Amino acid sequence: MRIWRFVWVFLVFVPMCARAGVAIQNWTNTRGSAVYFVEIRGLPIVDLRVDFPAGSAYDPPGKAGLAALTWRLIDTGAGELDEERIAEAWVDLGARFASSVEADRGGISLRTLADPGKRDVAVSLVAKLLASPSFPAAILERERDRVLAGLREAETKPESVARRQFRAAIYPKHPYGVSATPTSVKAIARADVVDFSRRMTARSATITLVGDLSRAEAEALADRISLALPDGEVSTDLPAADAVAARRIDVPFDATQAHIYVGMAAIARGDADFFPLLLGNFIFGGGGFVSRLTSEVREKRGYAYSVHSYFDPLRQAGPFQINLQTRREQSDAALALVRQTLETFLREGPSKDELARAKRNLVQGFALRLDSNRKVLEQVATIGFYRLPLDWLDRFPERVAAVSAHQIRDAFRRRVRPEQMVTLVLAGGDSPSTPSANAPSGPAGVRSSLP
């Protein structure tokens, strides 16, 4: 989930042809913060991101939603500044501030003019927000009410219900599978928010700067943030994601479309199988109209307007996931075709033509991942937070080009295991208000047969 405080009304376009690769500079400052910097001249803009191991996976038991609420409140008060004065300051500076939270990390981003008179004030305000947030009680209650309203609304949306239940099914005893509920959000007190904010220490910070500034200026800005943050070590440990046995879950829901999710925990950041899986997934289900899933499920059978698959690597094994929507009466046929297509891919791997097309597409399209300062910031921040090699972006094309069909088939066979894949069908079965007639006794809508 992402929390945007202000709408980013423009992105600065920087063509890749104006760059000779992405020269990432990295150092650890005297306060222990990891700093990543890319100098991009020509436009008077600086982009900043500060990340901490303070994502939803670190929510304490019974208080899911704490990370999201904490980051939602980060710019609502700091020291003598209240919410209104902070908002006015961003407008006066011409800056854009946002906070975000994911499973592994939470943090802030800033876009500011490169003029030192504006830039330095904006970065000082960021430092103040991170170092001394006041979390006003009245605003906490207001934002809690908004979160609760959002949760109630989410329960009316089939895709939200399916997504939450699917994630819980593939991570049944893991923080990645826990979602906020009205009960867990109501259990969060201001003291919990204050305690969670203590994860924002100098040593736990990853600071990324991109734009029109020198190395010396980048060092000074990073130090300004780090010096404001408290000391302290923060645990980043997360349990391993255990494999689960394959099963099917039918979720009753009053909808004409069946929402189908198939997948399992599969790959962590930095895994050696990343590039074979990236290419393989492009061929199987991630390449849009040129993928096998789209060809078989949409083009040849007309079962779904959109069907796709993806890998989402995290600190621990993130999911491999297949998603589609189809009419309820044809959900079983569509699901059977998805399984058949996957089984064929696992058995045979990609063809020579498929592999060549995927390599060409990924290599030629790679520039689009870096065609703005903002995209460079996101890529470099991910490299920094997960401690990936500094040449990860520069070597992307050659590593894609080096993948063989055998490596793809081998990686998929090891990482995508049908005997461990969960299938969730929302709005499937005989009635939108009752569990599937095929569901066994026991927990409603849970079928123990293989997917």
C-alpha positions as CSV (number, residue, x, y, z in Angstrom):
1,M,0.0,0.0,0.0
2,R,1.2,3.5,-0.9
3,I,0.3,6.7,0.8
4,W,0.6,9.9,-1.3
5,R,0.2,13.2,0.6
6,F,0.4,15.3,-2.6
7,V,-0.2,14.6,-6.2
8,W,2.9,14.6,-8.3
9,V,1.7,16.8,-11.1
10,F,4.7,16.2,-13.4
11,L,7.7,14.0,-14.0
12,V,11.0,15.4,-15.3
13,F,11.9,13.4,-18.5
14,V,15.6,12.7,-18.9
15,P,16.3,10.6,-22.0
16,M,18.6,7.7,-21.5
17,C,20.6,8.8,-24.5
18,A,21.8,11.7,-22.4
19,R,23.4,9.3,-19.9
20,A,26.3,6.9,-20.1
21,G,24.7,4.3,-17.8
22,V,23.8,5.0,-14.2
23,A,26.8,5.8,-12.2
24,I,25.8,5.0,-8.6
25,Q,28.0,6.3,-5.9
26,N,27.7,4.7,-2.5
27,W,29.1,5.3,1.0
28,T,28.2,4.9,4.6
29,N,28.4,8.2,6.5
30,T,29.7,8.7,10.1
31,R,26.2,8.1,11.5
32,G,25.9,4.7,9.9
33,S,23.4,5.6,7.2
34,A,23.9,3.9,3.8
35,V,23.8,6.6,1.1
36,Y,23.3,6.1,-2.7
37,F,23.8,9.0,-5.1
38,V,23.4,9.5,-8.8
39,E,24.4,12.9,-10.3
40,I,22.2,14.0,-13.1
41,R,22.8,17.5,-14.4
42,G,20.8,19.6,-16.9
43,L,17.6,20.0,-14.9
44,P,17.3,21.9,-11.7
45,I,15.7,19.1,-9.7
46,V,16.8,16.9,-6.8
47,D,14.9,13.8,-5.8
48,L,15.4,12.2,-2.4
49,R,14.2,9.1,-0.8
50,V,14.8,7.8,2.8
51,D,13.9,4.2,3.5
52,F,13.8,2.2,6.8
53,P,13.1,-1.4,7.7
54,A,9.7,-0.2,8.9
55,G,7.2,-1.9,6.6
56,S,4.0,-3.8,7.3
57,A,5.9,-7.0,7.9
58,Y,7.2,-5.5,11.2
59,D,3.7,-4.8,12.6
60,P,3.4,-6.3,16.0
61,P,1.0,-9.2,16.5
62,G,-2.6,-8.0,16.8
63,K,-1.8,-4.5,15.4
64,A,-1.7,-5.0,11.7
65,G,-1.9,-1.6,10.0
66,L,0.5,0.1,12.5
67,A,3.2,0.7,9.9
68,A,0.8,2.2,7.4
69,L,-0.8,4.4,10.0
70,T,2.6,5.6,11.3
71,W,3.7,6.6,7.8
72,R,0.3,8.2,7.1
73,L,0.9,10.5,10.1
74,I,4.6,11.3,9.5
75,D,3.9,14.8,8.1
76,T,1.1,15.8,10.4
77,G,3.2,17.4,13.1
78,A,6.8,17.8,14.1
79,G,8.2,19.9,17.0
80,E,6.4,23.3,16.9
81,L,5.1,22.7,13.4
82,D,1.5,21.5,12.9
83,E,-0.1,19.9,9.9
84,E,-1.2,23.1,8.3
85,R,2.2,24.8,8.6
86,I,4.0,21.8,7.2
87,A,1.7,21.7,4.2
88,E,2.2,25.4,3.6
89,A,5.9,25.0,3.8
90,W,5.9,22.5,1.0
91,V,3.8,24.8,-1.2
92,D,6.1,27.8,-0.4
93,L,9.2,25.7,-1.3
94,G,7.6,24.3,-4.5
95,A,8.5,20.8,-3.2
96,R,6.6,17.5,-3.4
97,F,6.6,15.3,-0.3
98,A,5.2,11.7,0.0
99,S,5.3,8.8,2.4
100,S,5.0,5.2,1.4
101,V,4.9,1.8,3.0
102,E,5.4,-1.7,1.6
103,A,5.9,-5.1,3.2
104,D,9.7,-4.7,3.9
105,R,10.2,-1.0,4.0
106,G,8.6,2.3,4.8
107,G,9.8,5.8,4.1
108,I,9.5,9.2,2.5
109,S,10.3,10.8,-0.9
110,L,10.9,14.4,-1.8
111,R,11.2,16.3,-5.0
112,T,12.7,19.8,-4.6
113,L,14.3,22.5,-6.7
114,A,18.1,22.2,-6.8
115,D,18.5,25.9,-5.8
116,P,20.3,25.6,-2.4
117,G,17.9,28.2,-0.9
118,K,15.0,25.9,-1.5
119,R,16.7,22.5,-1.4
120,D,18.4,22.9,1.9
121,V,15.2,24.1,3.6
122,A,13.2,21.2,2.2
123,V,15.8,18.6,3.3
124,S,15.9,20.2,6.8
125,L,12.1,19.9,7.0
126,V,12.4,16.2,6.0
127,A,15.0,15.7,8.7
128,K,12.7,17.3,11.2
129,L,9.7,15.2,10.2
130,L,11.7,12.0,10.5
131,A,13.5,12.9,13.7
132,S,10.7,14.4,15.8
133,P,7.2,13.5,14.6
134,S,4.6,14.6,17.1
135,F,1.7,12.3,16.0
136,P,-1.1,14.5,17.3
137,A,-3.8,12.4,19.0
138,A,-6.7,14.2,17.3
139,I,-5.2,13.6,13.9
140,L,-4.4,10.0,14.7
141,E,-8.1,9.5,15.4
142,R,-9.1,11.2,12.2
143,E,-6.7,9.1,10.1
144,R,-7.8,5.9,12.0
145,D,-11.4,6.7,11.0
146,R,-10.3,7.1,7.4
147,V,-8.4,3.8,7.5
148,L,-11.4,2.1,8.9
149,A,-13.7,3.5,6.3
150,G,-11.2,2.3,3.6
151,L,-11.2,-1.2,5.1
152,R,-15.0,-1.3,5.1
153,E,-15.1,-0.2,1.5
154,A,-12.4,-2.8,0.6
155,E,-14.7,-5.5,1.9
156,T,-17.2,-4.6,-0.9
157,K,-14.6,-5.0,-3.7
158,P,-14.0,-8.5,-4.9
159,E,-10.4,-7.9,-5.9
160,S,-9.5,-6.5,-2.5
161,V,-11.2,-9.5,-0.7
162,A,-9.5,-12.0,-3.0
163,R,-6.1,-10.4,-2.7
164,R,-6.1,-10.3,1.1
165,Q,-7.4,-13.9,1.4
166,F,-4.9,-15.2,-1.2
167,R,-2.0,-13.6,0.6
168,A,-3.1,-15.1,3.9
169,A,-3.3,-18.5,2.3
170,I,0.2,-18.5,0.8
171,Y,1.7,-17.0,4.0
172,P,-0.4,-18.6,6.7
173,K,2.1,-18.1,9.5
174,H,4.2,-15.3,8.2
175,P,4.0,-11.5,8.5
176,Y,3.6,-11.2,4.7
177,G,0.2,-12.8,5.0
178,V,-1.2,-10.5,7.6
179,S,-3.5,-7.7,6.6
180,A,-5.0,-4.9,8.6
181,T,-8.6,-5.4,9.9
182,P,-11.0,-3.1,11.7
183,T,-10.1,-4.9,15.0
184,S,-6.3,-4.6,14.5
185,V,-6.5,-0.9,13.6
186,K,-8.8,-0.1,16.5
187,A,-6.2,-1.8,18.8
188,I,-3.5,0.7,17.8
189,A,-2.8,3.4,20.4
190,R,-0.7,6.5,20.0
191,A,2.0,4.9,22.1
192,D,2.2,2.1,19.5
193,V,2.8,4.6,16.8
194,V,5.5,6.4,18.8
195,D,7.2,3.1,19.5
196,F,7.1,2.0,15.9
197,S,8.7,5.3,14.8
198,R,11.7,4.3,16.8
199,R,12.6,2.0,13.9
200,M,13.7,5.3,12.1
201,T,17.3,5.5,13.3
202,A,20.4,6.7,11.6
203,R,21.9,3.3,11.2
204,S,18.7,1.8,9.8
205,A,18.3,4.5,7.1
206,T,19.0,4.1,3.4
207,I,19.2,7.5,1.8
208,T,19.0,7.9,-2.0
209,L,19.7,11.1,-3.8
210,V,19.3,11.7,-7.6
211,G,19.7,14.9,-9.5
212,D,21.4,18.2,-10.0
213,L,24.0,18.3,-7.2
214,S,27.6,17.4,-6.5
215,R,29.0,14.6,-4.4
216,A,29.9,17.1,-1.7
217,E,26.4,18.5,-1.7
218,A,24.9,15.0,-1.6
219,E,27.1,14.1,1.4
220,A,26.0,17.3,3.2
221,L,22.3,16.6,2.6
222,A,22.6,13.0,3.7
223,D,24.4,14.0,6.8
224,R,21.8,16.6,7.6
225,I,19.2,13.8,7.7
226,S,21.4,11.3,9.6
227,L,22.5,13.8,12.2
228,A,18.9,14.5,13.1
229,L,18.0,10.8,13.5
230,P,18.4,9.0,16.8
231,D,21.0,6.3,17.4
232,G,20.0,2.7,17.8
233,E,20.1,-0.7,16.1
234,V,17.0,-2.0,14.5
235,S,16.3,-5.7,13.9
236,T,15.5,-6.5,10.2
237,D,15.0,-10.2,10.8
238,L,11.9,-11.8,9.2
239,P,11.1,-15.5,9.4
240,A,11.6,-17.7,6.4
241,A,8.4,-18.3,4.4
242,D,7.5,-22.0,4.8
243,A,6.1,-24.0,1.9
244,V,2.5,-24.8,2.1
245,A,0.6,-27.8,0.6
246,A,-1.5,-27.1,-2.5
247,R,-5.1,-26.5,-1.9
248,R,-8.1,-24.7,-3.5
249,I,-10.1,-22.0,-1.7
250,D,-13.6,-21.0,-2.9
251,V,-14.7,-17.6,-1.6
252,P,-18.4,-16.8,-1.9
253,F,-19.1,-13.3,-3.2
254,D,-21.9,-11.6,-5.0
255,A,-20.2,-10.9,-8.3
256,T,-20.7,-11.9,-11.9
257,Q,-16.9,-12.2,-12.5
258,A,-14.8,-14.9,-10.8
259,H,-11.5,-13.6,-9.5
260,I,-8.8,-16.3,-9.8
261,Y,-5.5,-16.2,-8.0
262,V,-2.9,-19.0,-8.2
263,G,0.6,-18.9,-6.6
264,M,3.1,-19.5,-3.9
265,A,6.0,-18.0,-2.0
266,A,8.9,-18.2,-4.5
267,I,11.9,-15.8,-4.6
268,A,13.7,-13.3,-2.4
269,R,15.7,-10.2,-3.5
270,G,19.2,-11.0,-4.7
271,D,18.4,-14.6,-5.6
272,A,20.6,-16.1,-8.3
273,D,17.5,-17.2,-10.2
274,F,16.2,-13.7,-10.7
275,F,17.1,-13.3,-14.4
276,P,16.0,-16.7,-15.6
277,L,12.7,-16.2,-13.7
278,L,12.4,-12.7,-15.1
279,L,12.7,-13.9,-18.7
280,G,10.7,-17.0,-18.1
281,N,7.8,-15.0,-16.6
282,F,7.9,-12.5,-19.5
283,I,7.3,-15.5,-21.8
284,F,4.8,-17.3,-19.6
285,G,2.6,-14.6,-18.4
286,G,4.3,-11.2,-17.8
287,G,4.8,-10.1,-21.4
288,G,1.3,-8.9,-22.2
289,F,0.0,-9.9,-25.6
290,V,3.1,-11.9,-26.4
291,S,2.9,-14.1,-23.3
292,R,1.6,-17.7,-23.4
293,L,-1.1,-17.1,-20.9
294,T,-2.6,-14.2,-22.9
295,S,-2.4,-16.3,-26.1
296,E,-4.1,-19.3,-24.6
297,V,-6.6,-17.8,-22.2
298,R,-7.5,-14.6,-24.0
299,E,-6.7,-14.8,-27.7
300,K,-7.6,-18.5,-28.4
301,R,-10.4,-19.1,-25.9
302,G,-11.7,-15.7,-24.9
303,Y,-11.9,-16.7,-21.2
304,A,-10.5,-13.4,-19.9
305,Y,-9.8,-9.9,-21.0
306,S,-6.6,-9.8,-18.9
307,V,-4.5,-12.6,-17.5
308,H,-1.0,-12.2,-16.2
309,S,1.7,-13.6,-13.9
310,Y,4.5,-12.0,-11.9
311,F,7.3,-12.6,-9.4
312,D,7.5,-10.1,-6.5
313,P,10.9,-10.7,-4.7
314,L,11.0,-9.5,-1.1
315,R,13.5,-9.7,1.8
316,Q,12.1,-13.3,2.3
317,A,10.6,-15.3,-0.5
318,G,8.0,-13.1,-2.2
319,P,5.2,-14.5,-4.3
320,F,4.8,-15.9,-7.7
321,Q,1.3,-15.2,-8.7
322,I,-1.1,-15.7,-11.6
323,N,-4.2,-13.5,-11.8
324,L,-7.3,-13.4,-14.1
325,Q,-11.0,-12.5,-14.0
326,T,-13.5,-14.5,-16.0
327,R,-17.3,-15.2,-16.0
328,R,-18.4,-17.4,-13.1
329,E,-19.8,-20.1,-15.3
330,Q,-16.5,-20.6,-17.1
331,S,-14.1,-20.2,-14.2
332,D,-13.3,-23.9,-13.9
333,A,-12.5,-24.1,-17.6
334,A,-10.3,-21.1,-17.5
335,L,-8.5,-22.3,-14.4
336,A,-7.9,-25.7,-16.0
337,L,-6.4,-24.0,-19.0
338,V,-4.1,-21.9,-16.8
339,R,-2.9,-25.1,-15.1
340,Q,-2.4,-26.8,-18.4
341,T,-0.4,-23.9,-19.8
342,L,1.8,-23.8,-16.7
343,E,2.4,-27.6,-16.8
344,T,3.4,-27.4,-20.4
345,F,5.8,-24.5,-19.7
346,L,7.4,-26.4,-16.7
347,R,7.8,-29.5,-18.8
348,E,9.1,-27.9,-22.1
349,G,10.4,-24.5,-21.2
350,P,10.4,-21.6,-23.7
351,S,11.0,-22.0,-27.4
352,K,14.0,-20.5,-29.2
353,D,11.8,-17.8,-30.8
354,E,10.1,-17.0,-27.5
355,L,13.4,-16.6,-25.7
356,A,14.8,-14.4,-28.5
357,R,11.7,-12.2,-28.5
358,A,11.7,-11.9,-24.7
359,K,15.4,-10.9,-24.6
360,R,14.9,-8.3,-27.3
361,N,11.9,-6.8,-25.6
362,L,13.5,-6.6,-22.1
363,V,16.8,-5.2,-23.4
364,Q,15.3,-2.7,-25.7
365,G,12.7,-1.7,-23.2
366,F,15.1,-1.3,-20.3
367,A,15.7,2.4,-21.0
368,L,12.0,3.0,-20.1
369,R,12.8,1.9,-16.6
370,L,15.2,4.9,-16.3
371,D,13.7,7.6,-18.4
372,S,13.0,10.0,-15.6
373,N,14.8,11.1,-12.4
374,R,11.9,9.6,-10.5
375,K,12.4,6.2,-12.0
376,V,16.1,6.3,-11.4
377,L,15.4,7.2,-7.8
378,E,13.1,4.2,-7.4
379,Q,15.5,1.8,-9.0
380,V,18.5,3.0,-7.0
381,A,16.6,3.1,-3.8
382,T,15.6,-0.6,-4.3
383,I,19.3,-1.4,-5.0
384,G,20.3,0.4,-1.8
385,F,17.6,-1.0,0.5
386,Y,18.2,-4.6,-0.5
387,R,22.0,-4.1,-0.9
388,L,22.1,-5.3,-4.5
389,P,25.3,-4.8,-6.5
390,L,26.0,-1.3,-7.6
391,D,26.4,-2.4,-11.2
392,W,23.0,-4.1,-11.2
393,L,21.5,-1.6,-13.6
394,D,24.6,-1.4,-15.9
395,R,24.8,-5.2,-16.2
396,F,21.0,-5.8,-16.7
397,P,21.2,-6.1,-20.5
398,E,24.1,-8.5,-20.5
399,R,22.7,-10.6,-17.8
400,V,19.4,-10.9,-19.6
401,A,21.2,-11.8,-22.8
402,A,23.2,-14.5,-21.1
403,V,20.1,-16.5,-19.9
404,S,19.5,-19.8,-21.7
405,A,16.3,-21.8,-22.2
406,H,17.6,-24.5,-20.0
407,Q,18.2,-22.1,-17.2
408,I,14.7,-20.8,-17.5
409,R,13.2,-24.3,-17.4
410,D,15.4,-25.3,-14.5
411,A,14.6,-22.2,-12.4
412,F,10.9,-22.5,-13.0
413,R,10.9,-26.2,-12.1
414,R,12.6,-25.4,-8.8
415,R,10.7,-22.2,-7.9
416,V,7.2,-22.9,-9.2
417,R,5.9,-26.1,-7.6
418,P,2.4,-27.2,-8.4
419,E,2.3,-29.3,-5.3
420,Q,2.8,-26.1,-3.2
421,M,0.5,-23.7,-5.1
422,V,-2.6,-22.3,-3.6
423,T,-5.6,-21.6,-5.8
424,L,-8.2,-19.0,-4.7
425,V,-11.5,-18.5,-6.7
426,L,-13.7,-15.7,-5.5
427,A,-17.3,-15.8,-6.8
428,G,-16.8,-19.3,-8.1
429,G,-19.1,-22.3,-7.3
430,D,-22.9,-22.6,-7.7
431,S,-24.1,-19.5,-5.9
432,P,-22.7,-16.1,-5.1
433,S,-24.0,-16.4,-1.5
434,T,-23.0,-20.0,-0.6
435,P,-19.7,-22.0,-0.6
436,S,-18.9,-24.1,-3.6
437,A,-20.8,-27.4,-3.7
438,N,-17.4,-29.1,-4.1
439,A,-16.1,-27.8,-0.9
440,P,-15.6,-30.4,1.9
441,S,-16.9,-30.2,5.4
442,G,-14.8,-28.1,7.7
443,P,-13.8,-24.5,7.1
444,A,-16.4,-23.0,4.7
445,G,-15.2,-22.8,1.1
446,V,-11.8,-24.5,1.6
447,R,-11.1,-27.5,-0.6
448,S,-8.3,-29.8,0.2
449,S,-7.8,-31.4,-3.2
450,L,-4.8,-30.4,-5.4
451,P,-5.4,-27.2,-7.4
